[in-house]
Amino acid sequence: STPKAGFTPYTLTISDGKKLVLNNILIGEVWLASGQSNMEMPLSDWGKVLNYEQEIASATFPHIRLLQVENQTATSPQTDLRVEMGGWVSCSPTTVAGFSSTAYFFARELFARLNVPIGVIHSSWGGTVAEAWTSGKSLKMMPDFVPAVKDMEARANIKPLQDLDYATLLSQWRTKIESADPGLVDGKAAWAAFPAQGWSAMELPGNWEMRGQEGLDGIVWFQKQVQLPADWAGRELKLQLDMIDDDDITYFNGVEVGRTTGWNLERVYTVPASLVKSGQNVITVRVYDGTGNGGLYGRTENLKLVNAAGNSISLAGDWKYRIAVDLKKMPAMPENPDSPNRVSVLYNAMIHPLVPYTIQGAIWYQGESNASRAAQYGELFPLMIQDWRTQWQRDFSFYFVQLANYLAREPQPTDPAWAYLRDAQRSTTRLASTGMAVSIEIGDALDI
């Protein structure tokens, strides 16, 4: 029998003929934390939560234990689980820095309230859909997913596409996309060589889906004319573009000054003194977005030109833009054999191996990746919760966060997808032993 919860460490001895001794085991509550980047966001690194340096420095809690699951996919349910840091670790400034912020603060709050050891298993993956976290058996109950589940089952016993094959196919596809861009002629940026004429206007920063181009994936060129004072001419500048989703090539007066691959990386480029002139200068940014939101986003104050003296000129406001490539009109991107956004692959690899480990409950923070299918989510999300409970054979508590506010407040009512997703989340509270944290007042209009 499991001993009563407490702070006295135990030793567990296991033997199948060869003895294995596990030390420093505590008895308490264990919770599973899952979802997409909302849950994945670490205290430091790309997360940098409020007062993160102080929070990390003060995170010495030997009676809170952390288990970090590695991101992995599988086409059939697995029994072994890959984890980081060698397994369970005590919470400390060293171990918590890259751990889920939401999971850590939840564990810390439970520890303070209950005064028992707390263990939290973090198993999440940014940008993922709920159906990837649901078993194939349960997904077959929804007609929308039956073909994809059957296809996954058929592929389970087939040798997967080799990485080299996928890399080759992807390279060939990207070459087709690049060649379809009229802004590039023989590899040279034709659309960066002159001030834009006849282009449309878009207010930046902001994702283009929220600026009238909903559902667009592909290549979009942006251009901004900026007037520089005479004493800035011939002097090196820093061009801050904050965040771009996904990839960019950036030009200053027609000359490339930087390029970055990755949606969650800050862009700060050096503009050589030789390119800077008095009066009108032109900044051009070519943005490629493969899926989800695209464009120049982030904080208004981080979109600027800065000189050596620290003086800055804001680049926020109207930019000119022109769509170069719409991926819906191009051949489909080859499927990544390791993509996490396939039915059941995350459940198979990152949830099923945990069954039937005894947990008190689960916390969940996800939804953006399903926002375009909110009505479906209203059926899928409660199905996923019931699926997990069925696997564990226990109606454990399941708490989740409603999507926080993001993007500027509209002066008049609109018809946003996120509102429908929030309503689907709200309706899921009809399930017993569920709870929803409403966070509509603590989001950031400029930073998802």
Helices and strands as residue ranges (DSSP letters): E 6-15, E 19-27, E 29-35, H 37-40, H 52-57, E 61-68, E 89-91, H 93-96, H 101-114, E 118-124, G 130-133, H 136-139, G 143-145, H 146-155, H 163-179, E 184-185, E 188-189, G 190-192, E 200-204, G 208-211, E 218-228, G 230-232, E 237-245, E 247-252, E 255-261, E 266-271, G 273-275, E 279-289, E 295-297, G 300-302, E 304-306, E 312-314, E 317-326, G 327-329, H 345-346, I 347-351, G 352-354, E 361-365, G 368-373, H 374-392, E 397-401, H 417-427, G 428-430, E 434-437
